[in-house]
């Protein structure tokens, strides 16, 4: 194997990481309705279903309130508001 081939193989290695989440998790707190039943996440928090999953990246829109996170094995995890 040549050095160039070995370098190309290293570049194609896919690395993932741990997903941390923070922010508003209770829609009532951002002006839709009065009252709150759950606290918001004010510091980075691990999402229990994704602990130990190597996330490749997170796709999100600023107004979509949904997220899609593919892992290094090609599986996709998604979550969001789901009120429509």
C-alpha positions in Angstrom: 0.0 0.0 0.0 1.4 3.4 -0.9 1.6 6.3 1.5 -1.0 8.3 -0.6 -3.5 5.4 -0.3 -3.0 5.2 3.5 -3.6 8.9 3.8 -6.8 8.7 1.8 -8.1 5.9 4.1 -7.4 8.0 7.2 -9.3 11.0 5.7 -12.4 8.8 5.0 -12.6 7.6 8.7 -15.9 8.9 10.1 -15.8 10.2 13.6 -18.8 10.9 15.8 -19.4 12.4 19.2 -21.7 12.7 22.1 -24.8 14.8 21.7 -25.6 17.4 24.4 -28.7 19.5 24.4 -29.8 22.7 26.2 -32.5 25.4 25.8 -36.2 25.6 25.8 -38.0 22.3 26.2 -41.3 23.6 27.4 -43.2 25.4 24.7 -45.5 27.1 27.3 -42.4 29.1 28.5 -41.9 30.9 25.1 -45.3 32.6 25.0 -47.7 30.1 23.5 -49.7 29.5 26.7 -49.5 30.5 30.4 -48.0 28.2 33.0 -45.2 25.7 32.9 -45.2 22.0 33.7 -41.6 21.2 33.0 -38.3 23.1 33.5 -36.1 24.1 30.6 -32.6 22.8 30.3 -30.3 25.7 31.3 -27.0 23.7 31.0 -25.9 21.0 28.5 -27.6 17.7 29.1 -27.3 14.3 27.6 -30.4 12.9 25.9 -30.9 9.5 27.5 -31.9 7.6 24.3 -28.6 8.9 22.6 -26.1 8.1 25.3 -23.4 5.9 23.8 -24.4 6.7 20.2 -21.7 8.4 18.1 -23.6 11.3 16.4 -22.0 12.5 13.2 -23.9 15.9 13.1 -27.2 17.5 13.9 -29.5 19.0 11.2 -31.8 21.7 12.6 -33.7 24.7 11.4 -34.2 27.9 13.4 -38.0 27.7 13.1 -38.7 24.0 12.5 -38.5 22.9 16.2 -37.3 19.5 14.9 -33.9 17.9 14.8 -32.3 15.0 12.8 -29.1 13.5 14.0 -27.4 10.8 11.9 -24.9 8.6 13.6 -21.6 7.2 12.2 -23.4 3.9 11.2 -26.0 5.8 9.1 -29.0 5.5 11.5 -31.0 8.7 11.9 -32.6 9.9 15.2 -35.2 12.7 15.1 -37.2 14.6 17.7 -39.3 17.7 17.8 -42.4 19.5 18.9 -45.1 17.4 17.1 -48.2 19.5 17.9 -49.5 19.9 14.3 
